[in-house]
Amino acid sequence: MSILRIRCSPQGLSSESYRLSERIIQRLQANQPGDKLDVIDVDATRLPHADSDYAAALSSPADPLDGQLELGTLKESARQIQLLTDASHLVLSTPMHNFTVPSSLKVWLDHVVRVRSTFRITPEGKRGLLANRPVYVAIASGGAFSGDNAGQPDFLTPYLRHVLATIGLHQITFISVEGTARGPEFLEAARKRADAAIAALSFSATQPAFAV
């Protein structure tokens, strides 16, 4: 069993989303006293964008040959898909940028949401090929996008819910620290709400859709 954490903030280990993801991981590890949950970290800000070889593979009617998988970013895509396949838990540590996912998270998604590898196209639509597993999304936002203090739209959570479901991941919990740009008091209150949401995680077969 292992936790795959995708870090998406340009602020790296000093980011609010990283700190939040650390608290989530600590809670996961405390809930698995008999099983060691190793953490595999991926810095999504360092991932290359999909290139022409990748685009050619996606538009092809068949999977690339083994030798072609070494071309361009196909190799990185295969690596990221394998890491995701092997993980028992997924933690996305991400800021909200311009109401939605940052470009770094979109790059990671472009690598792992790949036809014939993590989903297939059927007459009824796209069908995920990955086994379902718990996904925790640690979000940091300068403004507030949920609850009574919401002051901006949220295109991040519905997009992630849909794109992750496309590859077979449906068990998603969102936990957020909102209003990081509103001053120390607002930030401290947001952190306390997030800590309470983490403490309340049940780890049952079905997780809540959103926790703030």
DRENFILUM-187640 format. One record per residue: residue number from 1; residue in three letters; chain; x, y, z of N, C-alpha, C in turn. Coordinates in pm, whole numbers, m for minus. Each point is the difference from the previous one (the first is absolute). Layout:
BEGIN
SITE   i  aa ch    nc1    nc2    nc3   cac1   cac2   cac3    cc1    cc2    cc3
SITE NUM ALA  A      X      Y      Z      X      Y      Z      X      Y      Z
...
//
This chain:
BEGIN
SITE   i  aa ch    nc1    nc2    nc3   cac1   cac2   cac3    cc1    cc2    cc3
SITE   1 MET  A     84   m119      0    m84    119      0     88    124      0
SITE   2 SER  A    m41     99    m76     81    122    m10    m90    118    m34
SITE   3 ILE  A     51    118     30    m67    124    m32     79     69   m110
SITE   4 LEU  A    m67     30   m109     61     81   m105    m47    143     20
SITE   5 ARG  A     95     91     25    m34    141     17     51     79   m121
SITE   6 ILE  A    m90     76    m60     35     86   m112      2    143     52
SITE   7 ARG  A    118     61      1     17    136     50     m5     97   m117
SITE   8 CYS  A    m89     99      9    m27     86   m115     28    148     23
SITE   9 SER  A     40     38    118     20    142     28    139     47    m42
SITE  10 PRO  A      9    118    m62    133     56    m31     77     38    126
SITE  11 GLN  A    m69      8    114     67     31    127     60   m124     67
SITE  12 GLY  A    m19   m113    m62     65   m122     48    m37    m39    141
SITE  13 LEU  A    102    m36     79    m23    m53    134    m45    107     99
SITE  14 SER  A      6    126    m38    m47    107     89   m145     40    m28
SITE  15 SER  A    m64    m68    m91   m136     38    m39   m103    m47    101
SITE  16 GLU  A   m111     70      2   m110    m37     88    m60   m135    m40
SITE  17 SER  A     m9    m26   m129    m56   m128    m45     89   m117     41
SITE  18 TYR  A    132     21     m1     90   m106     46    m19    m27    149
SITE  19 ARG  A     m8    107     79    m21    m18    145   m130    m75     25
SITE  20 LEU  A   m104     35    m75   m128    m68     16     12   m147    m40
SITE  21 SER  A     70    m29   m108     17   m139    m42     78    m80    103
SITE  22 GLU  A     95     64     68     74    m68    106    m92    m45    112
SITE  23 ARG  A    m95     86     37    m93    m35    107    m92   m115    m43
SITE  24 ILE  A    m40      2   m125    m83   m110    m53     79   m131      3
SITE  25 ILE  A    124      3    m44     83   m120     m4     26    m53    141
SITE  26 GLN  A     25     89     93     20    m43    139   m124    m72     54
SITE  27 ARG  A   m117     52    m37   m125    m64     42    m15   m137    m66
SITE  28 LEU  A     33    m10   m126     m6   m129    m69     95   m102     65
SITE  29 GLN  A    121     44     29     98    m91     58    m41    m42    141
SITE  30 ALA  A    m59     92     76    m45    m35    135   m115    m99     m3
SITE  31 ASN  A    m77      1   m109   m113    m91    m11     42   m139    m48
SITE  32 GLN  A    128    m15    m39     50   m128    m49    117    m46     86
SITE  33 PRO  A    m21    m20    131    114    m32     87     70   m131    m36
SITE  34 GLY  A    m74    m95    m58     62   m127    m33     59     m6   m138
SITE  35 ASP  A    m27    100    m81     49      4   m138     83    125    m21
SITE  36 LYS  A    117    m18    m52     86    116    m27    m44     65   m130
SITE  37 LEU  A    m37    127      9    m40     76   m118    115     89    m44
SITE  38 ASP  A     80    m50    m93    108     82    m53    m58    112    m85
SITE  39 VAL  A     72    112     m4    m44    115    m79     94     18   m118
SITE  40 ILE  A    m58     m3   m120     76     29   m121    m39    138    m47
SITE  41 ASP  A     96     90     m9    m27    139    m38     35     25   m145
SITE  42 VAL  A    m89     71    m68     25     46   m137    m19    151     m2
SITE  43 ASP  A    102     72    m43     m8    145    m15    m53     30   m140
SITE  44 ALA  A   m129     29     m8    m62     21   m131     51    124    m70
SITE  45 THR  A     59     94     74     51    121    m64    122    m29    m88
SITE  46 ARG  A     57   m120     16    117    m37    m80    m32    m94   m115
SITE  47 LEU  A   m125    m38    m14    m37    m92   m106     m2     71   m135
SITE  48 PRO  A     44    m68   m105     m4     60   m134   m141     m5    m58
SITE  49 HIS  A    m33     99    m80   m127     m2    m72      1   m110   m106
SITE  50 ALA  A   m119    m51    m31    m12   m100   m105     54     56   m132
SITE  51 ASP  A     75    m85    m72     63     46   m124    m66    m66   m122
SITE  52 SER  A     62     14   m116    m59    m50   m124     m8   m152     m3
SITE  53 ASP  A     99    m71     58     m7   m146      4   m119    m46     83
SITE  54 TYR  A    m24     69    109   m114    m33     85   m130     25    m76
SITE  55 ALA  A     m9    115    m66   m120     34    m76    m25   m103   m111
SITE  56 ALA  A    106    m45    m66    m15   m100   m106    m51   m133     56
SITE  57 ALA  A     47    m36    120    m44   m124     62   m149      6     35
SITE  58 LEU  A    m45    115     49   m140     13     36    m91     m2   m121
SITE  59 SER  A     46     53   m110    m85      5   m120      7   m129    m81
SITE  60 SER  A     92    m89     36     14   m127    m71   m113    m95     39
SITE  61 PRO  A    m45    m87    m91   m106    m96     33     48   m116     88
SITE  62 ALA  A    130    m11     24     54   m110     80    107     53     94
SITE  63 ASP  A     31    m78    103    104     38     94    136      6    m69
SITE  64 PRO  A     91     84     49    135      3    m56     72   m132     22
SITE  65 LEU  A     93    m32    m91     84   m117     19     96     25    116
SITE  66 ASP  A     58   m108     54     87     14    117    112    101    m24
SITE  67 GLY  A     62     m4   m114    109     92    m29    m46    145     m6
SITE  68 GLN  A   m123     20    m46    m52    137    m11    m31     61    136
SITE  69 LEU  A    m18    m85    100    m30     52    133    118     75     61
SITE  70 GLU  A    116    m14    m59    116     72     49     12    139    m64
SITE  71 LEU  A    m88     30    m94      8    127    m72    m60    114     82
SITE  72 GLY  A     73    109      7    m53    123     60    m64    m21    135
SITE  73 THR  A   m115     65     20    m66     m4    131    m85   m125     19
SITE  74 LEU  A     m6    m89    m98    m69   m127     21     64    m79    114
SITE  75 LYS  A    132      8     11     70    m70    107    m42     55    137
SITE  76 GLU  A     m8    133     11    m42     61    126   m146    m33     30
SITE  77 SER  A    m83      0   m103   m140    m36     18    m13   m142     54
SITE  78 ALA  A     74    m93    m57     m4   m139     47     46     m9    145
SITE  79 ARG  A    100     77     36     50     m2    138   m105     52     97
SITE  80 GLN  A    m66    109    m35   m101     57     88   m121    m92     13
SITE  81 ILE  A    m38    m64   m108   m112    m94      6     35   m118     89
SITE  82 GLN  A    123    m50     m8     41   m112     84      0     39    147
SITE  83 LEU  A     50    120     31     m1     46    139   m142      7     54
SITE  84 LEU  A    m91     51    m83   m139     10     42    m63   m137     16
SITE  85 THR  A     28    m90    m92    m55   m135      6     45    m72    126
SITE  86 ASP  A    124     19     38     57    m70    115    m45     55    134
SITE  87 ALA  A    m46    124      5    m32     65    128   m136    m45     52
SITE  88 SER  A     m9    m18    131   m129    m33     62    m79    125     34
SITE  89 HIS  A     68    115     12    m64    128     29     63    107    m88
SITE  90 LEU  A    m79     98    m38     49    114    m77    m30    128     75
SITE  91 VAL  A    101     85     16    m17    131     62     45    105   m100
SITE  92 LEU  A    m90     89    m37     33    113    m87     15    124     86
SITE  93 SER  A    117     58     m2     30    121     77      6    117    m97
SITE  94 THR  A   m103     85      2    m11     97   m108    m55    135     44
SITE  95 PRO  A     50    107    m56    m68    129     17   m114     10   m100
SITE  96 MET  A    m87     98     22    m99     37   m100     55    123    m72
SITE  97 HIS  A     16    m10   m131     50    111    m80   m109     47    m97
SITE  98 ASN  A    m37    125     10   m100     55    m91   m126    m87     m5
SITE  99 PHE  A    m46    m38    118   m125    m73     21      7   m148    m34
SITE 100 THR  A    116    m53    m42      6   m138    m44    137    m61     33
SITE 101 VAL  A     34   m112    m65    125    m68     30    118     79    m56
SITE 102 PRO  A    115     m4     66    120     63    m55     51    m79   m119
SITE 103 SER  A     82     64    m81     51    m66   m121     79   m126     33
SITE 104 SER  A     69     m2    114     80   m117     36    m88   m123     21
SITE 105 LEU  A   m115     17     65    m90   m112     21    m60    m45   m133
SITE 106 LYS  A    m30     96    m88    m53    m36   m131    102    m83    m78
SITE 107 VAL  A    129     34     12    104    m79    m68     m1   m144     51
SITE 108 TRP  A     m8    m17    132     m2   m136     55   m123    m75    m49
SITE 109 LEU  A   m114     65      0   m122    m64    m48     13    m39   m147
SITE 110 ASP  A     61     85    m80     19    m34   m141     87   m124    m17
SITE 111 HIS  A     93    m22     93     83   m120     m6    m76   m127     38
SITE 112 VAL  A    m89     11     99    m63   m122     52   m138    m27    m56
SITE 113 VAL  A    m65     99    m58   m131    m24    m62     27    m29   m148
SITE 114 ARG  A     25   m127    m29     47    m40   m132    m82   m115    m56
SITE 115 VAL  A    m50     21   m118    m86    m99    m63     73   m134    m14
SITE 116 ARG  A    m73   m109     26     48   m138     m4     96    m34    113
SITE 117 SER  A     42     97     76     87    m26    115    m75     14    132
SITE 118 THR  A    m76    110     16    m78     18    123   m149     16    m27
SITE 119 PHE  A    m38     12   m126   m142     m5    m35    m14    m51   m143
SITE 120 ARG  A   m118    m48    m30    m29    m43   m136   m127     68    m47
SITE 121 ILE  A    m15     10   m130   m117     63    m59    m97   m109    m44
SITE 122 THR  A   m123     10     48   m104    m97    m32   m116     73    m66
SITE 123 PRO  A    m96    m73    m56   m118     66    m57    m77     83    103
SITE 124 GLU  A     15    m35    128    m69     74    106     83    116     54
SITE 125 GLY  A    123     16    m47     87    106     48    131    m55     56
SITE 126 LYS  A     76     84     68    129    m40     55    m20    m83    127
SITE 127 ARG  A     78   m107     14     m8    m88    115    139    m16     62
SITE 128 GLY  A     10     24    130    127     m8     69     52   m142      9
SITE 129 LEU  A    132    m13     m4     66   m130      8     75    m22    131
SITE 130 LEU  A     13    104     82     71    m14    127    m94    m51    109
SITE 131 ALA  A     55    m76     94    m76    m41    117    m27    122     87
SITE 132 ASN  A   m120     10     52    m34    112     87     83     m6    128
SITE 133 ARG  A     33    117     54     76      9    125    m26    137     61
SITE 134 PRO  A     31     20    129    m24    131     62     89    109    m60
SITE 135 VAL  A    m62    112    m30     70    118    m51    m31    116     94
SITE 136 TYR  A    105     68     46    m16    117     86     61    120    m72
SITE 137 VAL  A    m77    107    m10     46    120    m69     15    111    103
SITE 138 ALA  A    124     40     24     32    109     94     12    129    m79
SITE 139 ILE  A    m95     91     23     m8    122    m80     32    122     86
SITE 140 ALA  A     82     88    m53     23    131     62    m44    107    m99
SITE 141 SER  A    m74     98     51    m52    105    m87     12    135     67
SITE 142 GLY  A     45    100    m77     11    135     54   m134     59     38
SITE 143 GLY  A   m104    m35    m76   m136     43     30    m82   m117     51
SITE 144 ALA  A   m125     28     36    m90   m105     48    m94    m41   m112
SITE 145 PHE  A    m19   m130    m17    m86    m48   m108   m112    m92     47
SITE 146 SER  A    m13    m19    131   m107    m86     52    m57     60    128
SITE 147 GLY  A   m119    m41     35    m62     44    124    m51    142     m5
SITE 148 ASP  A    m30     54    118    m59    134     10     95    110    m44
SITE 149 ASN  A    131    m26      7     98    103    m36     43     m6   m145
SITE 150 ALA  A    m64    m85    m79     41    m16   m140     m8    133    m75
SITE 151 GLY  A    110     34    m67      4    124    m75     50    m19   m141
SITE 152 GLN  A     21   m125    m40     49    m28   m134    m52   m135    m47
SITE 153 PRO  A     m8    m20   m131    m49   m128    m52    102   m112     20
SITE 154 ASP  A    m47   m122    m10     84   m117     18    m16    m91   m123
SITE 155 PHE  A    101      1    m86      4    m92   m112     99   m113     24
SITE 156 LEU  A     67      3    114    101   m102     31    m64   m131     44
SITE 157 THR  A    m87      4    100    m53   m125     55    m90    m75    m99
SITE 158 PRO  A    m91     66    m72    m80    m79    m96     84    m58   m114
SITE 159 TYR  A    102     76    m42     87    m52   m107     76   m123     47
SITE 160 LEU  A     60      7    120     75   m114     51    m91   m120     23
SITE 161 ARG  A   m119     24     52    m92   m110     22    m31    m72   m131
SITE 162 HIS  A    m19     77   m106    m35    m59   m129    120    m68    m65
SITE 163 VAL  A    115     66     m5    114    m57    m72     55   m122     72
SITE 164 LEU  A     m2     m1    133     46   m119     73    m97   m116    m17
SITE 165 ALA  A   m128     30     m5    m99   m105    m25     20    m63   m138
SITE 166 THR  A     50     79    m94     24    m51   m135     97   m116      0
SITE 167 ILE  A     96      0     92     99   m109      5    m32   m103    108
SITE 168 GLY  A   m115     14     66    m45   m100     95     11     37    146
SITE 169 LEU  A     38    126     30     16     42    139   m122     82     42
SITE 170 HIS  A    m81    m58     89   m126     61     40     m4     37    148
SITE 171 GLN  A     93    m53     78     m4     18    146     85    121     37
SITE 172 ILE  A    m56    119    m16     77    124      9    m48     85    118
SITE 173 THR  A     95     46     81    m28     90    110     79    129    m21
SITE 174 PHE  A    m68    112      0     63    131    m13      8     65    137
SITE 175 ILE  A    120     46     36     20     75    124     75    127    m35
SITE 176 SER  A    m48    113     49     57    126    m46     36     94    114
SITE 177 VAL  A    102     81    m25     32    118     81    m22    120    m91
SITE 178 GLU  A   m106     74     27    m41    108    m89     24    136     64
SITE 179 GLY  A     20     99    m83     20    136     49    139     26     52
SITE 180 THR  A    101    m65    m59    137     18     49     50    142    m21
SITE 181 ALA  A    m65     75    m88     42    138    m26    m81    101     78
SITE 182 ARG  A    m88    m46     88    m89     90     71     52     44    137
SITE 183 GLY  A    118    m43     34     57     43    127     14   m114     99
SITE 184 PRO  A     82     20    105     33   m107     95   m120    m60     71
SITE 185 GLU  A    m95     82     41   m114    m52     75    m87    m91    m87
SITE 186 PHE  A    m24     43   m123    m81    m80    m92     72   m131    m31
SITE 187 LEU  A    132      7    m20     80   m118    m30     m3    m98    116
SITE 188 GLU  A     16     49    121      0    m87    117   m134    m71     16
SITE 189 ALA  A   m109     72    m24   m131    m62      8    m18   m106   m107
SITE 190 ALA  A     53     27   m120    m10    m97   m110     81   m126     31
SITE 191 ARG  A    116     18     62     81   m116     38    m71    m86    103
SITE 192 LYS  A    m67     65     95    m72    m76    102   m115    m79    m60
SITE 193 ARG  A    m70     60    m97   m108    m73    m67     55   m120    m76
SITE 194 ALA  A    113     18    m66     61   m110    m74     45   m111     95
SITE 195 ASP  A     60     38    114     44   m100     97   m119    m80     54
SITE 196 ALA  A   m112     70     23   m119    m69     49    m53    m98   m104
SITE 197 ALA  A      5     40   m127    m45    m88   m108     89   m123    m11
SITE 198 ILE  A    130     18     18     93   m113     m6    m25    m95    117
SITE 199 ALA  A    m21     56    118    m25    m83    119   m129    m80    m14
SITE 200 ALA  A    m95     51    m78   m130    m65    m15     m1   m105   m111
SITE 201 LEU  A    109    m16    m74      2    m98   m108    m29   m139     55
SITE 202 SER  A    m90    m72    m69    m46   m128     52     76   m118    m58
SITE 203 PHE  A     59     17   m119     72   m108    m69    m89   m120    m28
SITE 204 SER  A   m128     25    m18    m93   m107    m37     10    m20   m151
SITE 205 ALA  A    m76    m94    m51      6    m30   m144    m45    118    m83
SITE 206 THR  A    m89     84     57    m47    117    m73     37    124     78
SITE 207 GLN  A     75     90    m63     45    121     64    m93    115    m34
SITE 208 PRO  A     m5    106     83    m81    116    m34     53     67   m127
SITE 209 ALA  A    m89     67    m69     38     62   m127     79    127     23
SITE 210 PHE  A    m24     69    111     69    126     23     12     25    150
SITE 211 ALA  A    114     45     45     19     32    141     76    130     10
SITE 212 VAL  A    m55     96     74     67    130     17      4     36    148
//
